[in-house]
Amino acid sequence: MPVADSAIDTAAIAYARALLRAPRRRQKMLPVLLAAAFAAVAAVSFATVMVLAPPLTTQHLPKERLGD
């Protein structure tokens, strides 16, 4: 009998190993989508505030306006 011949069915062994393997956990997409939506809303709101906010300028008042 050649060495390559065996009484063990390799397909059955592979099937049994697949059944004994721990199941893979799928990653839930809802938390990822909620985080991405929050980041998008925050970015748009900050951009809107930056566009609509009045510019910050500081000017020194002339002496005649100070009342001296």
Secondary structure, 3 states (H helix, E strand, C coil): CCCCCCCCCHHHHHHHHHHHCCCCCCCCCHHHHHHHHHHHHHHHHHHHHHHHCCCCCCCCCCHHHHCC
